[in-house]
Each structure stands twice: as structure tokens, then as C-alpha cells.
Amino acid sequence: MGREMGKFALGVLLACVFVSCAKTGDQVAVEATRSEQICSAAKESRKAVASKARELGMSRVDLGKVVCEGLPLEQIMKAQSDFGKERSPGEQNRKKSESSPQDKKIERSAKTAAQFRDRPIPVAVAQVTIGRVDAFYASSASLQAEEEASVVARTEGVVKELFVEEGDDVSLGAPLAQLDTRRLELEVARTRKNLESLERAYLRAKQLHEGKMISSDAYDQALFSFESERASLNLQLYELEEATIKAPIEGFITTRYIKLGNTLRSGDQAFEIKRAAIVEATINVPEKEMLKLRAGQLAIASVDAVDGSEFKGIVDRVSPEVDPSTGTFRVTVSLENQSNRLKPGMFARIRIRYDTKENAVLVARNAVVTQKSENTVFVVRSGRAIRQVVVLGYVMGDKVEVLNGLVEGDQVVVTGQGGMRDKALVRIVSL
């Protein structure tokens, strides 16, 4: 229909040109100039001429005669029609094929597409199974030592000797460093002498007091002086003992703050010790998860620094309150570190198991296709891939729980389902 309308429109246009040419000589000259322009454009744009010829069902030569030589369009069209009637159907098809290479190309593409559409798509499948699925809450945190202590000097003195270095394991009470004790030793000796003198004075006053030869005030003064000096001696002995800095806990030295010759005052930090037989990870969990997590649940930590090895532990404690500024609560996980491979400060990925289901319907995660919040799989039945909507549950590793839509033994497509149509022909291959 479109082709006939095009022929009619071109015929009317040419008829108008011929009529106008017959009116005046000037108009004829103008139209001749336009014809020359059209002829020149036709020669310069062979593609445009060929396209217009295909629209009218004409050859480029016939279209040139109509435009450039002024032949009537009806004459050319009638000649083509008469010639077509004289030709056999085979010749017409051959002529059409020769004059329409684009149509021939489109026809070949359509045939090729039809062949590919009918060809089975190679796919890999996996069976739906029944098994156990665990639900985990996942987070990350830096590891911390369960116990740590900051060792400080308890008396004044100059560092005379160091017994440990960073990284050394120490036991409870092990000496770490020694301060110079000469001054303390001299003070202790002086106090001992004074104490001996005061003790004799006290004993003499006691005898006189029993014989009622001195007043009670004199006796009390002698007793006070003796007791005060004895307390001073005990304090000096304590400082003398504390001149040897000792480990307050069992663990390993993480930091040494002092050097030989340093003068320490009471309270100055000397070492830092951490006990890493058990390490902890503290994570901040959103408040919506509070009812899921509780103390005693299994925890698994994956640490990249030790080749991604996994370490088991438990939830040690759960904070009973939510931080209003962040909307989270703290959960502390304890991990055993028997091999001493975990170090404080390492980054760990923590998973806490909060639920377990037995006899769950499981399918491979890569079988699920999600589009617009809808989860689907392709189930292979009788050589065709049937699109099936599924309802998913917990995800564990490369498996996902299916709550509705599949049964045990179903074969689902795991490779090749991208862009697949419903009920498409498929051919199962092994990977």
C-alpha cells in the first residue's frame, strides 16, 4: 500500500512539473535547471537513488529516466507491470533478488535467527537438595587481648638494668627492669639504727611506767616514736622491693617505654603487657538485631592476616542497653588462641550463628535470578527451562534456602540462564 501511494505521489509531482513547463518559456528554463540539479544530486548520491527506487519498486535507470529525461511515470510503471506479467514466477523472484540485496540480507538474517531460536541452549544444572542451613549475623572488628596491663614505676629511681624486650613472654611476677637502689638501701640502714634506739627507749619507758615512775603521757610518746619509725622502715623496704619492676599479669611485652639511664618517678609508665591466650572482638550491632543475639552463641572469626583461617569462639557478653547516639549495642566475642596465631589489632570478620534449620530445601545461589525484587529460577523439565518464582530464606555460603517454589530433586539451571526465555529449549551439559 505504501509503495502504491509513493508511486502516485511521484506521478502527481511530475505531472505538475510537466504542466508548469508547458505554460511559459521562463518556467521551462527554471524547471530544466532544477532537473539538472536533481540529475546531478542523483549521480552524487547513489545510495539515495537506490533507496527511492526500492521504495517505488523501480530500477535506478528507470527512476533516472523519469527525473532527468522527463518520461511519464505512468509509462515506466506500466512497462514494468507488463514486463512482470510476461515473466514466470521464477524469473520474478530472481529479478526481485537481484534488485533488492538489502531485502535478501534481511531474509537471511531472519532465517538465521529462526534457526538459532529453535536450537537448544546449552546449560549446566544442579539438583535441589535437603540439608541443614545456619543463619549468621556478620560484622567485622579489630581483635583485642582479653587482659592487658600498663606497668608503671611504684618508686623513684634510675633504670639500672632491663630484663625483657618487646615480644617476650613473661609470667606473673617476673622481673622486667631494675632501678638503682643504693639510696634506698642507705635510708633503710639509717632507719634500722633509729628503730633499734627507739625500741630500747620504749622498753625502758615501759618498765618505768609499770613501776609508776613515769607518767602515761611519757610512756605513750615513747611507744608512738617506736611505732612510727617501724612504719617508716616498712615503707622503705616496700620501696626497695618495688625498685625491681615486675609483671603484674602473665602475657607478652607489647611495648617498652623506658631505656637504661632513664629517671623514673612513681607512676611513670614502663611497659605494656597483654595476655592473648584468649582474644576478644567487640562489634557494634544495630538495635533491630538485639533479639537474635545472646551470650553463648557460636562465633566464627576469619582473619586475612593468617591466610583467612577460621577460629571458633562464643559470644561472651551482650550489652543490655542501646547507644542512643548510634542506635547500636555492643557484643563481645571471645576466641581461643591456643596456637598464639592471633595477635591484638588484627582485622577479623566475625559471624555469629543465631538460628539453625534442619531438613531445609537448598538450592545453589547462582541459580537464582533477581529482577525487580522478584526471585526466580529455571527448572528443566522435558527439555525445556520453565521459569519458576521462588521465596527465599536463609543464605549460607553458596547455598540458599527456598521456602516455596521448589522440591527436592528438581533440576535448576546454574549456568546459561542469563537472558533465557520461559519454556526455552535447553540441552544439559556438564561443566
LINSUL-V495512 format. One record per backbone hydrogen bond with DSSP energy under -0.5 kcal/mol. NH is the residue of the N-H (numbers start at 1). CO is the residue of the C=O. E is the energy in kcal/mol with one decimal. If there is no record, write none. Layout:
{{NH CO E} {NH CO E}}
This chain:
{{5 1 -2.2} {6 2 -1.9} {7 3 -2.1} {8 4 -2.4} {9 5 -2.4} {10 6 -2.3} {11 7 -2.3} {12 8 -2.4} {13 9 -2.2} {14 10 -2.5} {15 11 -2.4} {16 12 -2.2} {17 13 -1.7} {18 14 -2.5} {19 15 -2.5} {20 16 -2.4} {21 17 -1.8} {22 18 -1.3} {23 19 -0.6} {23 20 -0.7} {24 20 -0.9} {28 24 -1.6} {29 25 -2.3} {30 26 -2.4} {31 27 -2.8} {32 28 -2.6} {33 29 -2.1} {34 30 -2.1} {35 31 -2.5} {36 32 -2.4} {37 33 -2.1} {38 34 -2.7} {39 35 -2.9} {40 36 -2.5} {41 37 -2.7} {42 38 -2.5} {43 39 -2.0} {44 40 -2.1} {45 41 -2.1} {46 44 -0.5} {49 45 -1.9} {50 46 -2.7} {51 47 -2.4} {52 48 -2.3} {53 49 -2.6} {54 50 -2.2} {55 51 -1.8} {56 52 -1.8} {57 53 -0.8} {57 54 -0.5} {58 53 -2.7} {63 59 -2.0} {64 60 -1.8} {65 61 -1.8} {66 62 -1.9} {67 63 -2.1} {68 64 -2.9} {69 64 -0.9} {69 65 -0.8} {70 65 -0.5} {71 65 -1.8} {76 72 -1.5} {77 73 -2.7} {78 74 -2.8} {79 75 -2.3} {80 76 -2.2} {81 77 -2.3} {82 78 -2.9} {83 79 -2.3} {84 80 -2.2} {85 81 -1.8} {86 82 -1.6} {87 83 -1.0} {92 88 -2.4} {93 89 -2.4} {94 90 -2.1} {95 91 -2.7} {96 92 -2.7} {97 93 -2.2} {98 94 -2.1} {99 95 -2.4} {100 96 -1.2} {104 100 -1.9} {105 101 -2.2} {106 102 -2.4} {107 103 -2.5} {108 104 -2.1} {109 105 -2.3} {110 106 -2.4} {111 107 -2.2} {112 108 -2.6} {113 109 -2.7} {114 110 -2.3} {115 111 -2.2} {116 112 -2.5} {117 113 -2.5} {118 114 -1.7} {119 115 -0.6} {119 116 -0.6} {121 425 -2.5} {123 427 -2.5} {124 415 -1.8} {126 412 -2.2} {128 410 -2.3} {129 362 -2.0} {131 360 -2.4} {133 357 -2.4} {135 355 -3.0} {136 134 -0.5} {137 352 -2.7} {138 136 -0.5} {139 350 -2.7} {141 348 -2.2} {143 346 -2.8} {144 280 -3.1} {146 275 -0.7} {146 278 -1.8} {147 275 -1.2} {149 273 -3.2} {151 149 -0.7} {151 271 -2.4} {153 268 -2.8} {157 264 -2.0} {159 262 -3.1} {160 178 -3.1} {161 178 -1.8} {163 176 -3.0} {164 176 -0.9} {167 253 -3.4} {168 165 -1.9} {170 251 -3.3} {173 247 -2.8} {174 171 -1.9} {176 245 -4.0} {177 245 -1.3} {178 161 -2.8} {179 243 -2.7} {180 158 -2.5} {185 181 -2.7} {186 182 -2.0} {187 183 -2.1} {188 184 -2.3} {189 185 -2.1} {190 186 -2.3} {191 187 -2.3} {192 188 -2.2} {193 189 -1.8} {194 190 -2.3} {195 191 -2.6} {196 192 -2.1} {197 193 -2.0} {198 194 -2.5} {199 195 -2.3} {200 196 -1.8} {201 197 -2.0} {202 198 -2.2} {203 199 -2.2} {204 200 -2.2} {205 201 -2.3} {206 202 -2.0} {207 203 -1.9} {208 204 -2.2} {209 205 -2.2} {210 206 -2.2} {211 207 -1.6} {212 209 -1.2} {213 208 -3.4} {214 208 -0.7} {219 215 -1.7} {220 216 -2.7} {221 217 -2.1} {222 218 -1.8} {223 219 -2.2} {224 220 -2.5} {225 221 -2.2} {226 222 -1.8} {227 223 -2.5} {228 224 -2.6} {229 225 -2.0} {230 226 -1.9} {231 227 -2.1} {232 228 -2.0} {233 229 -2.0} {234 230 -2.1} {235 231 -2.2} {236 232 -2.1} {237 233 -2.6} {238 234 -2.1} {239 235 -2.3} {240 236 -2.2} {241 237 -2.1} {242 238 -2.6} {243 239 -0.7} {244 241 -1.5} {245 177 -2.2} {245 243 -0.8} {247 174 -2.2} {251 170 -2.2} {252 274 -2.4} {253 168 -2.5} {254 252 -0.5} {254 272 -2.7} {255 272 -1.3} {257 255 -0.5} {257 270 -3.0} {258 270 -0.9} {261 159 -2.2} {262 259 -1.9} {264 157 -3.3} {264 262 -0.6} {267 153 -3.6} {268 265 -2.3} {270 151 -3.5} {271 151 -1.6} {272 255 -2.0} {273 149 -2.8} {274 252 -2.0} {275 147 -3.3} {276 274 -0.6} {279 335 -2.3} {280 144 -3.7} {281 333 -2.2} {282 142 -0.6} {283 281 -0.6} {283 331 -2.6} {285 283 -0.6} {285 329 -2.9} {287 327 -2.0} {289 286 -2.0} {290 287 -1.7} {292 289 -1.2} {293 289 -1.2} {296 315 -2.8} {297 294 -1.3} {299 313 -2.3} {300 351 -2.7} {301 311 -2.8} {302 349 -2.5} {303 301 -0.5} {303 309 -1.9} {304 302 -0.5} {304 347 -0.5} {306 303 -1.0} {307 304 -1.2} {308 303 -1.3} {309 303 -0.6} {309 306 -1.4} {311 301 -2.4} {313 299 -2.6} {314 334 -1.9} {315 297 -1.9} {316 314 -0.8} {316 332 -2.1} {317 332 -1.5} {319 330 -3.0} {323 328 -3.3} {324 322 -0.7} {326 323 -0.8} {327 323 -3.0} {328 323 -0.7} {329 285 -2.3} {331 283 -2.4} {332 317 -2.7} {333 281 -2.8} {333 331 -0.5} {334 314 -2.6} {335 279 -3.1} {336 312 -1.1} {337 277 -2.4} {340 337 -1.1} {345 143 -2.8} {346 343 -1.9} {348 141 -2.5} {349 302 -2.7} {350 139 -2.3} {350 348 -0.6} {351 300 -2.4} {352 137 -2.6} {353 298 -2.3} {353 351 -0.5} {354 135 -2.2} {354 352 -0.6} {355 135 -1.2} {357 133 -2.8} {360 131 -3.3} {362 129 -3.2} {362 360 -0.6} {363 400 -2.0} {365 398 -2.4} {367 364 -1.5} {368 365 -1.5} {369 376 -3.3} {370 368 -0.5} {371 369 -0.5} {371 374 -2.5} {374 371 -1.3} {376 369 -2.5} {377 388 -2.5} {379 377 -0.6} {379 386 -2.9} {380 411 -2.6} {381 379 -0.6} {381 384 -2.7} {384 381 -1.4} {385 424 -2.4} {386 379 -3.2} {386 384 -0.7} {387 385 -0.5} {388 377 -3.3} {390 375 -2.5} {391 404 -2.3} {392 390 -0.5} {393 401 -2.8} {396 399 -2.6} {399 396 -2.0} {400 363 -2.3} {401 394 -3.2} {402 361 -2.8} {403 391 -3.1} {403 401 -0.6} {404 391 -1.2} {409 128 -2.5} {410 407 -1.8} {412 126 -2.7} {412 410 -0.6} {413 378 -2.5} {414 124 -2.9} {415 124 -1.5} {420 417 -1.8} {423 385 -2.6} {424 385 -0.8} {424 421 -1.4} {426 383 -2.4} {427 121 -2.9} {429 123 -3.0}}
